[in-house]
Amino acid sequence: GTGMWECPDFYPLESGKYVLKASDSGDWWAVGEYKENADPSKPDSFVPSAADVHDNDQKYDFGTFYASKTFRDPKGNRHILFGWANYHCDDTNWAGIQTFPRTVASDPEDDTRIVTNPIVEIEKLRNTTVQEANVTVAPGASYTLKQGGNQLDLELVLGQGGGPGAQ
């Protein structure tokens, strides 16, 4: 990686590999092998299994997510990830909010990658549903949701329409 690393994090995955994370214009991660050196006068080693921190767009989030930390939830047998999102609310003197917590786990299809998902407890906070159905977006076009916001919790179901070329 390049630049100065802030807010480092290092934790094991259920696959036996480890995640090394650093914050620098976003939160970047790498999955790899950790080897503890038996000689305390020598450094331990972390060798990325694929891309290193800052390579291949390996970010937890491509929004304003930053300064994240994980903790182990032994009751749920999972790693929980919190981050900070840069956010300014007019007529206030504060900026930034804590993000919804997410689980972090090995990608079941590729153990050199990770997957994150909102923790299941978030379901209890949902009290409003906004649904937009049967929306067609032409190739190369964009679509703006009627519900706006800087940080949203979205569940999307995407499918390919039945028009020409559909499979």
C-alpha positions in Angstrom: 0.0 0.0 0.0 0.9 3.6 -0.1 0.5 6.6 2.1 0.0 6.7 5.9 -2.1 3.9 7.4 -4.5 4.9 10.1 -6.8 2.8 12.3 -5.2 -0.6 11.6 -7.1 -3.8 12.3 -6.0 -7.4 12.3 -8.2 -10.4 12.9 -8.7 -14.1 12.1 -11.4 -15.5 9.9 -13.2 -18.9 10.2 -11.1 -20.1 7.3 -7.9 -19.9 9.3 -6.7 -17.0 7.3 -6.4 -13.4 8.7 -7.5 -10.0 7.6 -5.2 -7.0 7.7 -7.0 -3.7 7.4 -5.8 -0.1 7.1 -7.6 3.3 6.7 -6.2 5.6 4.0 -8.8 7.4 1.8 -11.1 4.5 2.6 -10.8 1.2 4.5 -8.7 -1.3 2.6 -8.1 -5.0 3.4 -6.1 -8.0 2.5 -6.6 -11.7 3.4 -3.6 -13.7 4.1 -1.5 -16.1 6.2 -0.2 -15.1 9.6 2.9 -16.8 11.0 4.0 -16.1 14.5 7.8 -16.2 14.9 8.9 -18.3 17.9 11.8 -15.9 18.4 10.4 -12.8 20.2 13.3 -10.7 18.9 12.1 -11.3 15.3 8.9 -10.0 13.6 5.9 -12.1 12.9 4.8 -12.3 9.2 1.7 -11.7 7.2 1.7 -12.7 3.6 -1.3 -11.8 1.5 -3.0 -14.7 -0.3 -3.9 -12.6 -3.3 -3.9 -8.8 -3.5 -2.3 -6.7 -0.8 -3.9 -3.8 1.1 -4.7 -1.0 -1.4 -4.6 -3.5 -4.4 -7.6 -4.4 -6.6 -10.1 -2.0 -5.0 -10.3 -4.1 -1.9 -12.4 -1.8 0.2 -15.0 -2.6 2.7 -17.3 0.1 1.3 -17.1 2.5 -1.6 -19.1 5.2 0.2 -17.6 7.5 2.9 -16.9 4.5 5.2 -13.7 5.0 7.3 -11.9 4.2 10.5 -13.5 0.8 11.0 -12.9 -1.7 13.7 -14.0 -5.3 14.3 -14.8 -7.2 17.4 -15.5 -10.9 18.0 -19.0 -11.7 19.1 -18.6 -15.1 20.8 -22.3 -15.5 21.4 -23.1 -15.2 17.7 -19.8 -16.8 16.6 -19.0 -14.0 14.2 -16.9 -10.9 13.6 -18.7 -7.6 13.7 -17.5 -4.5 11.8 -18.3 -0.9 12.6 -17.2 2.1 10.7 -17.5 5.9 10.5 -19.3 7.7 7.7 -18.5 11.3 7.0 -21.8 13.1 7.2 -22.8 16.7 7.9 -26.2 17.7 9.2 -27.0 21.4 8.5 -27.5 23.7 11.5 -25.3 21.4 13.8 -21.7 21.5 14.9 -21.0 17.8 14.3 -20.1 15.7 11.4 -20.0 11.9 11.0 -22.1 9.0 12.1 -21.4 5.4 13.1 -22.4 2.9 10.4 -24.7 0.0 10.9 -22.7 -3.0 12.1 -21.9 -5.8 9.6 -20.6 -9.3 9.8 -17.3 -10.1 8.2 -16.6 -13.6 6.9 -14.5 -15.5 4.4 -16.1 -15.6 0.9 -17.3 -19.2 0.6 -16.4 -19.2 -3.1 -12.9 -17.6 -2.7 -11.1 -17.7 0.7 -8.8 -14.8 -0.5 -11.8 -12.5 -0.3 -14.3 -11.4 2.4 -18.0 -10.8 2.4 -19.9 -8.3 4.7 -23.6 -8.3 5.5 -25.7 -6.2 7.9 -26.1 -8.0 11.2 -29.5 -9.8 11.5 -30.5 -7.6 14.4 -30.9 -4.6 12.0 -34.2 -6.2 10.9 -35.7 -5.0 14.2 -35.0 -1.4 13.3 -36.8 -1.4 10.0 -40.2 0.2 10.3 -40.8 1.8 6.9 -40.7 0.0 3.6 -40.4 1.9 0.3 -41.0 -0.4 -2.7 -40.4 0.4 -6.3 -41.5 -2.5 -8.5 -41.3 -3.2 -12.3 -38.7 -0.6 -12.9 -36.9 -1.0 -16.3 -33.5 0.6 -16.7 -32.1 0.7 -20.3 -28.5 -0.5 -20.8 -26.1 2.4 -19.9 -28.9 4.4 -18.3 -29.3 5.3 -14.6 -32.3 5.3 -12.3 -32.8 7.5 -9.2 -34.7 6.1 -6.3 -37.7 8.1 -5.1 -36.4 7.7 -1.5 -33.2 9.8 -1.1 -30.5 10.0 1.5 -26.8 10.0 2.1 -26.7 6.6 3.8 -29.4 4.1 3.1 -30.1 0.5 4.0 -31.2 -1.1 0.8 -32.4 -4.6 -0.2 -32.5 -5.0 -3.9 -33.9 -7.8 -6.1 -32.6 -7.5 -9.6 -33.6 -9.5 -12.6 -33.3 -9.5 -16.3 -36.4 -8.5 -18.1 -38.3 -10.6 -20.7 -37.5 -8.3 -23.7 -35.3 -9.2 -26.7 -32.1 -10.8 -25.7 -33.4 -11.9 -22.2 -32.3 -15.3 -21.0 
